[in-house]
């Protein structure tokens, strides 16, 4: 069958090639894929992967063969899934039913495809935080997939949401996501009049993270899911003593061991169907465009998500 594979030297390090058909385990459903969405994480992995390695977390399709153990959706059901084996960008993929969720009639395949990695990271990151109702939440990297959903979900949880942006021209995009205020700061400075924050959802890391931690409220929490600005920061330990704050890393692979992807995806699908959550798809194209699209994602030449269709 055809699948997206790593190809050293190709544009975006990805292309469509031939791989063996999947053989589902008893707890896995076989899905005929209709579309998928891209994340920076898997595209970056492809740059280091051996030639021919399959790629892809976020996937949407139709159940071709239900799981043999009787769990999960029936044949013909539209589903969204998280392929932890990174084999989701293919004509067919086998995924455990604990990582699948049915797609409501009101939700399109393309919208559903944007949610697995970005939506689950945002949801489970915020659910680690406490007492968000009426509290201040800061979201960094807010124009990215996780940040965009985190802004909306934090607002739905009753928080006052501040989005931290590096560029002022992204303000309208973030305001459309429903944030209460957009703070333009390339280095994490200038937050005094907005702080303190009950929670910070951070996908940037780097030098700015140390400054953000200083702006936590007593008992506040920082959830770090990415380090796009660098893997190191300077931390003033006394700031944590005084505030009784926590700094936690979130790795989705481990998080879905505690809360199944199926559970989170089902809740996100319901929010989409009810109009309480929205997506932003900037690229909707054929999967034959995987290489150029991956290159654009790494270059940050578009805002929102990219969805490619088979």
Backbone bond lengths (Angstrom), bond angles and torsions (degrees), N, CA, C in turn:
res aa  C-N    CA-C-N  psi(-1)  N-CA   C-N-CA  omega(-1)  CA-C   N-CA-C  phi
1 X - - - 1.453 - - 1.525 109.13 -
2 X 1.327 116.16 167.89 1.464 121.05 177.82 1.529 110.02 -89.61
3 X 1.327 114.45 146.63 1.460 121.02 179.31 1.518 108.86 -154.71
4 X 1.331 115.96 154.28 1.454 120.21 169.23 1.526 107.82 -72.57
5 X 1.326 116.58 131.93 1.455 121.64 -179.15 1.527 110.29 -135.17
6 X 1.324 114.31 156.06 1.456 120.14 175.30 1.524 109.61 -71.67
7 X 1.319 115.30 135.95 1.461 121.12 -179.01 1.521 108.81 -139.95
8 X 1.324 117.96 98.25 1.467 120.01 179.55 1.530 111.14 -54.33
9 X 1.324 114.96 132.19 1.458 119.73 178.95 1.505 114.19 92.55
10 X 1.339 118.15 -14.52 1.463 120.46 178.60 1.524 109.71 -77.88
11 X 1.340 116.49 158.59 1.461 120.33 175.67 1.527 108.22 -61.86
12 X 1.321 117.14 123.51 1.454 120.11 -177.66 1.512 113.77 72.96
13 X 1.336 118.49 3.90 1.473 125.27 179.03 1.523 113.33 63.13
14 X 1.334 118.16 17.19 1.460 121.70 -177.30 1.529 110.57 -134.58
15 X 1.333 114.50 147.53 1.454 120.43 174.21 1.524 107.60 -154.73
16 X 1.337 117.73 176.02 1.465 122.23 176.25 1.517 108.37 -99.25
17 X 1.347 115.83 125.88 1.456 120.84 -179.58 1.513 111.46 -139.92
18 X 1.318 116.59 -169.35 1.465 122.86 -177.74 1.529 110.58 -101.07
19 X 1.356 115.97 136.78 1.464 122.77 176.01 1.533 108.19 -140.29
20 X 1.328 118.62 163.83 1.467 120.56 176.84 1.531 111.69 -65.96
21 X 1.323 116.32 153.00 1.460 121.27 174.96 1.531 109.53 -65.46
22 X 1.344 118.05 146.56 1.470 120.03 177.67 1.527 111.17 -73.74
23 X 1.336 115.78 150.48 1.465 122.84 174.59 1.519 108.00 -117.22
24 X 1.342 118.56 102.56 1.470 120.65 -173.78 1.518 113.14 -66.52
25 X 1.349 116.47 140.79 1.454 121.72 167.82 1.528 108.55 -74.56
26 X 1.337 116.63 173.72 1.464 119.63 -174.43 1.520 112.86 -64.17
27 X 1.334 117.19 -26.19 1.465 120.56 -178.62 1.522 112.43 -96.83
28 X 1.326 117.39 10.32 1.457 121.62 -176.68 1.526 111.54 -112.73
29 X 1.320 115.52 139.21 1.456 121.52 172.61 1.525 108.90 -95.81
30 X 1.334 116.11 146.86 1.459 121.32 176.26 1.525 107.84 -94.69
31 X 1.322 116.72 124.20 1.459 122.60 -174.15 1.512 110.65 -114.89
32 X 1.325 115.52 131.97 1.458 121.05 170.77 1.526 106.41 -88.23
33 X 1.324 117.24 113.46 1.458 122.70 -169.78 1.526 111.05 -78.62
34 X 1.332 115.84 138.14 1.463 121.65 175.77 1.523 112.35 -108.79
35 X 1.341 117.63 -32.19 1.462 120.68 178.75 1.520 109.44 -164.44
36 X 1.325 115.29 169.42 1.457 120.85 177.83 1.529 108.70 -154.43
37 X 1.338 116.40 165.17 1.459 120.17 176.51 1.523 110.15 -122.91
38 X 1.328 115.14 157.59 1.458 121.84 -174.52 1.525 111.80 -100.24
39 X 1.338 115.58 147.78 1.459 123.43 172.17 1.524 108.59 -129.01
40 X 1.312 116.05 150.56 1.462 119.31 -179.55 1.528 112.05 -61.49
41 X 1.340 116.58 -32.62 1.456 120.01 -176.54 1.512 113.44 -59.83
42 X 1.323 117.72 -50.03 1.460 119.39 -177.34 1.523 111.97 -72.88
43 X 1.348 116.30 -32.58 1.466 119.19 177.53 1.524 109.86 -65.93
44 X 1.330 117.39 -40.15 1.455 120.53 175.60 1.523 111.44 -63.60
45 X 1.324 117.00 -39.35 1.465 120.32 178.26 1.523 110.97 -62.96
46 X 1.317 116.13 -36.63 1.460 120.11 -178.84 1.518 111.58 -62.06
47 X 1.324 116.60 -30.15 1.466 120.40 -179.37 1.525 111.73 -65.33
48 X 1.359 116.12 -25.01 1.463 120.78 -178.21 1.528 112.82 -106.66
49 X 1.327 117.28 -5.40 1.467 121.24 -173.78 1.528 111.73 -79.35
50 X 1.326 115.04 156.84 1.463 120.27 175.95 1.521 109.91 -68.51
51 X 1.316 116.54 150.48 1.465 121.26 178.85 1.527 110.33 -55.90
52 X 1.340 115.98 134.48 1.462 121.12 178.25 1.510 114.51 91.12
53 X 1.352 118.27 -4.47 1.465 121.55 179.03 1.525 110.54 -68.36
54 X 1.334 115.92 130.97 1.463 119.40 176.70 1.530 110.26 -71.97
55 X 1.340 115.04 152.34 1.455 122.44 -174.98 1.527 108.56 -135.64
56 X 1.337 116.74 152.55 1.462 119.22 168.61 1.506 116.18 127.78
57 X 1.341 116.09 118.93 1.465 122.23 175.88 1.534 112.15 -95.12
58 X 1.338 117.43 -54.42 1.470 122.18 -171.40 1.521 111.03 -83.19
59 X 1.320 116.33 124.91 1.456 118.49 -178.31 1.529 111.41 -148.01
60 X 1.326 115.53 149.98 1.468 122.91 178.38 1.525 108.35 -135.60
61 X 1.324 115.67 144.13 1.460 118.95 178.01 1.518 112.05 -176.87
62 X 1.331 115.30 -158.36 1.463 122.88 -177.13 1.522 108.65 -121.03
63 X 1.329 116.27 137.32 1.462 120.55 178.68 1.532 109.08 -64.65
64 X 1.314 115.81 117.07 1.469 121.68 176.89 1.524 110.73 -91.07
65 X 1.349 115.62 -40.50 1.458 121.60 175.52 1.526 108.43 -138.01
66 X 1.344 118.12 118.56 1.470 119.70 177.88 1.528 110.86 -65.54
67 X 1.336 115.99 162.97 1.462 120.82 177.33 1.519 110.28 -62.13
68 X 1.319 116.54 139.79 1.463 121.33 -177.59 1.523 112.89 -67.60
69 X 1.354 116.70 -22.32 1.469 118.58 -179.30 1.526 112.66 -81.98
70 X 1.333 116.73 2.59 1.461 120.70 175.57 1.512 115.32 85.83
71 X 1.319 118.46 0.90 1.464 121.27 179.21 1.523 110.41 -88.57
72 X 1.326 114.56 160.90 1.458 119.67 172.05 1.513 114.38 82.88
73 X 1.342 116.02 -179.05 1.474 122.04 -176.54 1.526 112.59 -65.97
74 X 1.336 113.93 158.83 1.466 120.87 -179.35 1.520 111.26 -84.30
75 X 1.320 115.32 169.44 1.464 122.07 178.04 1.529 110.29 -56.22
76 X 1.333 116.67 136.56 1.455 122.12 178.15 1.519 114.60 91.01
77 X 1.330 117.79 -9.39 1.471 120.56 -179.37 1.528 110.48 -73.32
78 X 1.329 115.44 139.99 1.470 119.83 172.18 1.524 108.47 -79.60
79 X 1.320 116.87 132.79 1.457 120.17 -176.27 1.525 110.80 -138.83
80 X 1.330 114.13 155.54 1.452 122.43 170.09 1.520 106.53 -114.71
81 X 1.330 116.49 142.17 1.452 118.73 -175.58 1.511 113.84 -143.68
82 X 1.329 114.53 159.94 1.457 123.21 175.17 1.525 107.38 -113.49
83 X 1.323 116.88 111.72 1.458 121.38 -179.69 1.518 109.67 -90.19
84 X 1.332 116.63 96.35 1.456 120.34 -179.65 1.523 111.82 -69.04
85 X 1.332 117.57 -17.74 1.465 120.96 174.59 1.531 111.51 -81.30
86 X 1.338 116.52 -2.55 1.458 122.68 -178.76 1.533 111.95 57.81
87 X 1.327 114.93 51.72 1.466 121.01 178.19 1.526 111.33 -127.69
88 X 1.347 116.23 20.75 1.461 120.66 -170.83 1.508 116.14 -79.48
89 X 1.345 118.19 -13.49 1.466 119.78 -178.14 1.523 108.93 -99.24
90 X 1.320 114.78 70.32 1.462 121.37 -175.14 1.522 109.25 -149.86
91 X 1.327 116.19 169.51 1.467 119.68 179.30 1.521 111.11 -63.40
92 X 1.341 116.96 -35.98 1.459 122.24 176.59 1.519 109.01 -140.57
93 X 1.330 115.33 148.78 1.454 120.21 179.45 1.523 108.99 -146.66
94 X 1.337 116.28 143.05 1.466 122.22 175.48 1.528 108.17 -100.80
95 X 1.342 116.69 124.54 1.464 121.61 -177.20 1.531 109.17 -133.73
96 X 1.347 117.86 136.33 1.473 119.84 175.92 1.524 110.73 -57.90
97 X 1.308 116.03 144.88 1.466 119.61 -177.59 1.529 111.73 -66.48
98 X 1.336 118.18 -18.52 1.461 121.14 175.86 1.531 112.08 -73.42
99 X 1.335 116.96 -5.75 1.468 121.18 178.67 1.520 111.19 -118.63
100 X 1.344 116.62 21.28 1.462 122.46 -179.98 1.529 110.67 -123.65
101 X 1.329 115.44 152.99 1.465 120.40 173.07 1.524 108.87 -145.13
102 X 1.322 117.77 140.62 1.474 120.47 175.47 1.524 110.50 -64.52
103 X 1.322 116.71 148.69 1.461 122.18 178.05 1.527 108.50 -99.84
104 X 1.329 118.56 122.59 1.470 120.25 178.13 1.525 111.49 -62.35
105 X 1.323 116.12 155.13 1.471 120.97 -178.98 1.525 112.03 -57.86
106 X 1.328 116.70 -31.68 1.466 120.82 -176.12 1.522 113.46 -77.54
107 X 1.340 117.63 -6.07 1.465 121.96 -176.30 1.520 109.74 -109.22
108 X 1.322 117.14 131.02 1.462 121.52 179.15 1.527 110.61 -78.35
109 X 1.331 115.40 158.54 1.457 120.04 176.12 1.527 110.79 -58.08
110 X 1.328 116.62 -43.28 1.460 120.80 -177.02 1.524 111.29 -62.25
111 X 1.326 117.69 -46.00 1.461 120.34 179.31 1.526 111.07 -62.64
112 X 1.326 116.61 -42.89 1.464 120.59 -179.93 1.530 110.90 -61.94
113 X 1.321 116.86 -36.26 1.461 120.79 -176.27 1.519 113.32 -64.64
114 X 1.323 117.76 -22.42 1.465 120.14 -177.22 1.525 113.23 -78.04
115 X 1.336 118.25 -8.53 1.458 120.16 -165.22 1.530 118.48 -94.97
116 X 1.328 120.98 -32.46 1.469 117.05 -168.87 1.525 115.67 -51.67
117 X 1.310 119.41 -64.51 1.463 120.10 -176.90 1.523 111.33 -72.39
118 X 1.319 117.27 -52.91 1.466 120.75 -175.38 1.525 111.88 -66.74
119 X 1.322 117.47 -46.76 1.458 120.89 -177.75 1.516 113.04 -67.57
120 X 1.332 116.45 -43.65 1.464 119.31 -179.72 1.528 111.37 -67.11
121 X 1.320 117.91 -39.19 1.459 120.62 178.54 1.528 110.42 -61.85
122 X 1.329 116.14 -44.88 1.463 120.10 178.46 1.523 111.47 -64.09
123 X 1.311 116.99 -47.04 1.467 121.48 -177.60 1.523 111.76 -63.16
124 X 1.324 116.93 -52.66 1.454 119.86 -175.81 1.530 111.69 -71.09
125 X 1.330 117.26 -28.52 1.460 119.38 174.52 1.515 111.67 -65.32
126 X 1.319 116.85 -46.74 1.467 120.56 179.44 1.521 111.83 -66.71
127 X 1.328 117.19 -34.14 1.466 119.53 -178.88 1.527 112.27 -72.19
128 X 1.304 118.19 -12.75 1.462 120.29 171.40 1.534 111.66 -75.81
129 X 1.302 115.79 -21.63 1.463 120.53 -178.15 1.532 109.47 -82.73
130 X 1.326 115.56 165.97 1.460 120.52 -174.60 1.522 110.98 -128.97
131 X 1.336 114.70 148.52 1.468 122.39 173.30 1.533 112.22 52.02
132 X 1.322 115.27 56.21 1.463 120.02 -179.26 1.527 112.55 -82.60
133 X 1.311 118.44 -22.84 1.456 121.46 -177.30 1.529 110.22 -58.80
134 X 1.335 116.36 119.28 1.447 121.54 -179.76 1.514 114.91 77.18
135 X 1.334 117.45 1.97 1.461 121.60 -179.03 1.523 111.29 -98.26
136 X 1.330 115.85 168.53 1.462 121.41 178.97 1.527 110.13 -93.95
137 X 1.333 114.87 131.52 1.463 122.01 176.89 1.523 108.10 -123.84
138 X 1.327 115.63 134.00 1.459 121.74 176.73 1.517 109.17 -109.84
139 X 1.331 116.36 130.58 1.467 121.73 178.02 1.524 108.31 -117.26
140 X 1.332 116.86 120.07 1.461 120.68 173.95 1.529 108.87 -94.67
141 X 1.327 116.52 165.68 1.466 118.72 -177.87 1.511 110.99 55.76
142 X 1.329 115.74 36.01 1.464 120.47 -169.48 1.520 114.01 -69.11
143 X 1.327 118.54 -18.64 1.467 119.98 178.54 1.518 112.25 -86.01
144 X 1.331 117.86 -6.19 1.453 121.56 175.70 1.511 111.38 -82.28
145 X 1.328 116.77 175.43 1.457 120.74 -176.63 1.517 113.26 -59.65
146 X 1.340 117.56 -51.57 1.462 120.90 -179.58 1.525 110.46 -63.78
147 X 1.327 116.68 -46.73 1.455 120.46 -177.65 1.518 113.10 -61.02
148 X 1.326 116.43 -41.30 1.462 121.15 -179.45 1.531 110.86 -61.09
149 X 1.331 116.56 -43.66 1.463 119.75 178.40 1.528 111.31 -73.47
150 X 1.331 117.52 -35.51 1.465 120.11 179.60 1.521 111.15 -62.87
151 X 1.325 117.27 -38.40 1.473 120.17 177.88 1.529 110.36 -59.63
152 X 1.324 116.46 -46.50 1.457 120.49 -177.58 1.530 112.05 -68.90
153 X 1.334 116.27 -42.60 1.465 119.58 -177.64 1.522 111.45 -69.29
154 X 1.333 117.12 -38.30 1.465 119.31 176.98 1.523 110.70 -63.32
155 X 1.321 116.15 -38.63 1.464 120.48 177.26 1.528 109.95 -64.27
156 X 1.328 116.80 -41.53 1.463 120.71 179.11 1.524 111.94 -65.36
157 X 1.340 116.82 -25.48 1.457 121.59 178.09 1.529 112.39 -83.87
158 X 1.337 115.90 1.38 1.459 119.97 174.87 1.507 115.22 93.75
159 X 1.339 117.44 14.27 1.456 120.40 -178.07 1.528 111.96 -88.68
160 X 1.317 115.52 159.11 1.463 123.09 167.64 1.530 105.06 -88.39
161 X 1.325 118.03 116.34 1.463 121.59 -168.27 1.526 111.46 -106.47
162 X 1.336 114.77 124.86 1.459 122.00 173.18 1.525 108.08 -110.17
163 X 1.328 116.54 130.94 1.454 121.82 177.61 1.516 108.81 -106.37
164 X 1.331 116.23 126.91 1.456 121.06 178.70 1.525 109.29 -94.93
165 X 1.320 116.31 121.80 1.468 121.84 -178.53 1.516 109.95 -124.10
166 X 1.314 115.44 149.39 1.465 120.10 177.66 1.518 111.75 -84.59
167 X 1.347 117.21 -23.85 1.462 121.28 -174.92 1.526 110.37 -129.17
168 X 1.338 115.29 138.95 1.458 120.47 -178.33 1.526 112.42 -68.30
169 X 1.346 118.08 -25.87 1.460 119.52 -176.83 1.524 112.95 -70.26
170 X 1.339 117.86 -5.41 1.461 121.41 176.95 1.528 112.34 -94.25
171 X 1.334 117.39 0.32 1.463 120.49 -174.37 1.520 113.17 -61.34
172 X 1.341 117.10 -42.94 1.473 120.17 -178.32 1.521 111.28 -63.55
173 X 1.330 116.66 -39.33 1.470 121.29 178.32 1.523 110.27 -60.23
174 X 1.319 116.90 -42.96 1.462 121.07 -177.72 1.525 111.78 -74.48
175 X 1.319 116.74 -37.43 1.464 119.77 176.56 1.521 110.38 -61.52
176 X 1.321 116.44 -36.53 1.465 121.47 178.00 1.520 111.24 -64.64
177 X 1.328 116.48 -25.22 1.471 120.47 177.61 1.517 111.84 -78.61
178 X 1.353 117.10 -5.42 1.453 120.58 174.81 1.509 115.56 95.39
179 X 1.350 117.65 12.36 1.457 118.39 -179.45 1.525 110.42 -69.65
180 X 1.330 115.86 155.77 1.456 120.35 -179.30 1.518 112.26 -81.32
181 X 1.325 116.57 -29.95 1.457 119.92 178.35 1.524 109.93 -156.85
182 X 1.318 115.36 146.35 1.454 122.33 175.29 1.513 107.94 -108.95
183 X 1.319 117.45 123.10 1.458 123.31 179.47 1.525 107.59 -105.59
184 X 1.316 116.97 117.47 1.457 121.07 179.55 1.526 108.37 -94.38
185 X 1.338 115.60 113.29 1.464 120.99 -179.24 1.524 108.48 -156.62
186 X 1.321 118.41 115.07 1.459 120.11 -178.69 1.520 114.08 -74.41
187 X 1.348 117.37 -16.01 1.468 119.51 -173.97 1.527 114.45 -126.64
188 X 1.333 117.96 9.89 1.461 120.31 179.71 1.504 114.27 82.48
189 X 1.326 117.67 7.21 1.457 120.80 178.72 1.523 111.68 -91.28
190 X 1.332 116.14 173.83 1.456 120.92 176.19 1.512 115.39 72.84
191 X 1.340 117.28 27.46 1.465 120.28 -176.08 1.528 113.53 -101.62
192 X 1.326 116.81 0.23 1.465 119.49 -171.65 1.530 113.46 -55.94
193 X 1.316 117.47 -41.31 1.466 118.39 -175.97 1.530 112.51 -78.11
194 X 1.335 117.10 -8.70 1.468 121.00 178.60 1.537 111.83 -101.05
195 X 1.311 116.67 -23.52 1.459 122.20 -176.51 1.530 110.60 -80.64
196 X 1.341 118.02 168.62 1.465 127.38 2.36 1.521 112.64 -85.26
197 X 1.344 114.86 162.13 1.463 121.27 -178.28 1.523 110.42 -111.28
198 X 1.302 114.76 135.41 1.464 119.90 175.77 1.529 110.90 -70.36
199 X 1.330 116.17 -35.57 1.461 121.10 -179.38 1.525 109.81 -146.24
200 X 1.320 115.56 146.24 1.457 122.68 174.28 1.526 107.69 -128.25
201 X 1.322 115.68 123.94 1.462 121.38 176.25 1.518 106.47 -103.87
202 X 1.339 116.66 111.38 1.462 120.91 -168.60 1.524 112.83 -120.40
203 X 1.328 114.75 125.63 1.460 120.46 174.78 1.509 112.34 -118.25
204 X 1.333 116.48 14.68 1.463 121.28 -173.48 1.520 111.95 -107.67
205 X 1.340 118.31 -45.78 1.454 120.73 -178.19 1.514 111.28 65.11
206 X 1.335 117.33 -145.52 1.451 121.96 176.64 1.521 113.02 67.59
207 X 1.322 117.84 -168.12 1.468 122.29 -176.01 1.528 113.75 -58.18
208 X 1.338 117.44 -32.55 1.469 119.84 -176.71 1.524 112.58 -65.50
209 X 1.324 117.56 -26.47 1.462 120.21 -175.31 1.523 111.73 -60.27
210 X 1.328 117.65 -40.49 1.459 120.33 178.86 1.512 112.38 -59.54
211 X 1.337 116.70 -37.66 1.469 120.60 178.09 1.525 110.74 -68.92
212 X 1.327 116.36 -37.66 1.462 119.98 -179.00 1.527 110.98 -65.35
213 X 1.318 116.81 -40.07 1.461 120.45 -178.67 1.532 110.70 -60.38
214 X 1.332 116.58 -31.68 1.463 120.82 178.17 1.528 112.14 -67.88
215 X 1.325 117.43 -13.58 1.467 121.20 -176.87 1.529 112.30 -101.52
216 X 1.342 117.29 14.34 1.464 121.03 178.93 1.513 111.46 -78.36
217 X 1.314 115.45 145.18 1.461 122.07 172.91 1.527 109.09 -75.89
218 X 1.314 116.62 166.92 1.464 121.10 176.50 1.534 108.79 -59.58
219 X 1.326 116.10 127.40 1.460 120.41 -179.10 1.515 113.84 77.29
220 X 1.328 116.82 10.04 1.461 120.20 -178.55 1.520 113.13 -74.15
221 X 1.323 114.70 174.31 1.464 119.23 -174.98 1.520 110.87 -143.98
222 X 1.324 115.62 137.18 1.465 122.11 171.98 1.523 107.91 -107.67
223 X 1.328 116.23 127.05 1.459 121.67 174.92 1.525 107.21 -108.98
224 X 1.335 116.97 117.43 1.462 122.26 -177.56 1.527 108.68 -106.02
225 X 1.333 116.35 121.78 1.465 120.06 179.57 1.528 112.71 -118.87
226 X 1.338 117.34 -6.42 1.457 119.93 -178.28 1.514 111.15 -159.09
227 X 1.337 115.88 165.11 1.473 121.03 -177.55 1.530 109.57 -138.58
228 X 1.317 116.73 52.68 1.464 119.97 -175.10 1.523 112.93 -63.07
229 X 1.359 117.99 -24.32 1.460 121.03 179.45 1.520 112.70 -96.79
230 X 1.331 117.28 2.70 1.459 120.69 178.66 1.513 112.37 133.31
231 X 1.345 117.76 149.97 1.466 121.71 -174.52 1.522 115.00 -86.65
232 X 1.341 119.12 0.08 1.455 120.34 -176.78 1.525 111.19 -127.48
233 X 1.335 114.70 149.31 1.458 120.85 175.31 1.516 108.98 -146.18
234 X 1.325 117.05 163.15 1.461 122.03 175.51 1.515 108.34 -98.75
235 X 1.321 115.99 123.78 1.460 121.42 -174.66 1.520 110.53 -115.02
236 X 1.331 116.75 126.02 1.464 122.21 174.46 1.526 107.82 -85.86
237 X 1.316 116.33 103.26 1.460 121.48 -173.46 1.526 112.02 -58.77
238 X 1.343 117.61 -34.93 1.465 120.23 -178.41 1.526 112.00 -61.97
239 X 1.346 116.40 -26.53 1.468 118.83 178.10 1.523 110.83 -62.29
240 X 1.325 116.64 -35.38 1.464 120.25 178.46 1.522 110.74 -74.04
241 X 1.344 117.53 -36.43 1.463 120.08 177.02 1.524 110.21 -58.21
242 X 1.328 114.82 -48.23 1.459 120.00 -173.05 1.518 112.54 -70.06
243 X 1.323 116.31 -34.47 1.465 119.11 -173.19 1.524 114.25 -98.75
244 X 1.348 116.63 -8.21 1.475 119.49 -175.90 1.528 110.09 53.97
245 X 1.332 115.94 39.12 1.461 120.96 -175.88 1.530 111.06 -93.18
246 X 1.323 115.68 166.83 1.465 122.03 178.19 1.522 110.10 -124.55
247 X 1.318 115.10 144.36 1.461 121.70 172.15 1.524 106.72 -121.63
248 X 1.340 116.54 118.49 1.458 120.84 -174.47 1.524 110.95 -127.33
249 X 1.318 115.24 143.39 1.449 120.34 172.28 1.520 110.11 -94.79
250 X 1.329 116.61 146.02 1.465 121.42 178.12 1.524 108.64 -122.18
251 X 1.326 115.92 120.44 1.460 123.34 176.84 1.521 106.65 -117.27
252 X 1.322 117.08 113.92 1.465 120.74 -169.80 1.520 112.71 -58.58
253 X 1.326 118.28 -35.74 1.465 120.60 179.28 1.527 111.32 -56.48
254 X 1.334 116.66 -41.38 1.471 119.89 178.84 1.528 111.15 -77.84
255 X 1.311 115.65 -34.23 1.464 118.97 -177.09 1.520 111.40 -63.44
256 X 1.331 117.87 -38.51 1.469 119.84 -178.53 1.528 112.23 -76.19
257 X 1.325 116.75 -5.45 1.464 118.94 169.90 1.528 110.20 -77.81
258 X 1.340 116.35 -26.96 1.468 121.17 178.92 1.522 111.27 -87.04
259 X 1.333 115.44 -43.07 1.459 122.12 178.42 1.518 106.12 -128.41
260 X 1.316 117.33 120.55 1.457 119.37 -174.35 1.523 111.41 -61.88
261 X 1.331 115.01 149.07 1.460 120.01 175.00 1.524 110.48 -61.14
262 X 1.317 116.65 -33.79 1.459 121.03 179.15 1.519 111.78 -58.70
263 X 1.339 116.28 -43.41 1.465 120.65 179.96 1.523 110.98 -61.82
264 X 1.331 116.55 -50.98 1.455 119.92 -178.35 1.513 112.77 -65.35
265 X 1.333 116.75 -42.03 1.459 120.38 -179.77 1.533 111.23 -64.24
266 X 1.317 117.24 -38.05 1.468 120.06 178.60 1.521 110.63 -62.29
267 X 1.327 117.03 -41.10 1.466 120.24 179.58 1.531 111.41 -69.45
268 X 1.322 116.34 -39.18 1.464 119.78 177.78 1.527 111.16 -65.98
269 X 1.335 117.11 -38.02 1.473 120.51 177.48 1.528 110.72 -62.48
270 X 1.333 115.82 -39.58 1.467 119.30 179.66 1.522 110.90 -65.52
271 X 1.337 117.44 -38.85 1.461 120.69 177.88 1.524 110.93 -65.35
272 X 1.327 117.02 -40.25 1.470 120.57 176.49 1.520 110.96 -62.35
273 X 1.325 115.68 -46.62 1.467 120.28 -177.30 1.522 111.48 -62.77
274 X 1.338 116.76 -33.45 1.470 121.19 -178.96 1.524 112.94 -85.59
275 X 1.331 117.15 -2.71 1.464 120.49 -179.15 1.509 114.04 77.70
276 X 1.330 117.46 12.89 1.464 120.74 179.91 1.523 112.47 -90.89
277 X 1.316 116.45 -4.59 1.454 122.83 175.98 1.520 107.04 -140.43
278 X 1.324 116.84 139.19 1.459 119.70 179.16 1.518 110.53 -131.02
279 X 1.312 115.09 156.51 1.451 121.26 178.86 1.532 109.53 -107.64
280 X 1.313 115.55 168.46 1.460 120.65 173.41 1.522 107.10 -136.51
281 X 1.324 116.24 106.70 1.468 122.49 -178.87 1.519 108.52 -105.62
282 X 1.314 116.06 115.42 1.462 120.41 -177.90 1.524 112.39 -95.57
283 X 1.336 116.09 -26.27 1.472 121.05 177.64 1.518 108.79 -126.94
284 X 1.327 116.93 126.16 1.461 124.16 176.40 1.522 106.32 -132.96
285 X 1.342 117.19 104.86 1.452 120.31 -168.04 1.529 110.17 -146.65
286 X 1.318 116.61 179.04 1.458 122.82 175.02 1.525 110.21 -75.89
287 X 1.337 115.91 150.03 1.465 118.46 179.46 1.519 112.49 -68.70
288 X 1.320 117.16 -10.74 1.462 119.75 173.71 1.527 110.55 -65.52
289 X 1.335 117.00 -17.28 1.470 121.67 179.31 1.526 111.67 -92.25
290 X 1.329 118.33 20.10 1.458 121.54 -174.49 1.524 112.24 -59.40
291 X 1.315 119.03 -43.43 1.459 121.10 -178.16 1.511 113.28 -61.51
292 X 1.350 118.38 -58.79 1.467 119.74 178.41 1.531 113.56 -59.31
293 X 1.342 117.28 -36.78 1.466 120.05 179.90 1.521 110.87 -66.08
294 X 1.337 116.75 -42.35 1.464 120.62 177.61 1.527 110.83 -61.58
295 X 1.320 116.35 -39.80 1.465 120.25 179.06 1.531 110.85 -64.21
296 X 1.330 117.03 -40.55 1.463 120.62 177.92 1.522 111.33 -64.73
297 X 1.330 116.43 -36.95 1.465 120.26 178.95 1.528 110.65 -63.46
298 X 1.303 117.38 -45.79 1.457 121.18 -180.00 1.523 110.80 -65.17
299 X 1.320 116.74 -35.24 1.470 121.03 179.43 1.525 112.94 -79.78
300 X 1.344 117.38 -4.00 1.470 122.64 -177.70 1.532 111.22 55.91
301 X 1.322 115.91 41.25 1.466 119.48 -177.34 1.523 112.92 -89.65
302 X 1.339 117.94 5.06 1.462 120.94 172.89 1.519 108.88 -145.74
303 X 1.339 115.35 161.38 1.461 122.36 -179.87 1.523 108.66 -109.34
304 X 1.319 116.47 141.61 1.468 119.29 -179.21 1.520 111.49 93.34
305 X 1.327 115.82 -155.19 1.459 121.28 -173.87 1.517 111.29 -107.41
306 X 1.337 114.06 157.75 1.458 121.93 172.52 1.518 108.77 -112.74
307 X 1.336 116.72 129.13 1.460 122.28 178.10 1.517 108.26 -119.14
308 X 1.330 116.52 130.67 1.464 121.72 178.68 1.523 109.07 -118.38
309 X 1.337 114.85 139.08 1.465 121.10 -174.43 1.525 112.07 -111.33
310 X 1.333 114.95 144.16 1.453 120.52 176.09 1.518 110.06 -84.35
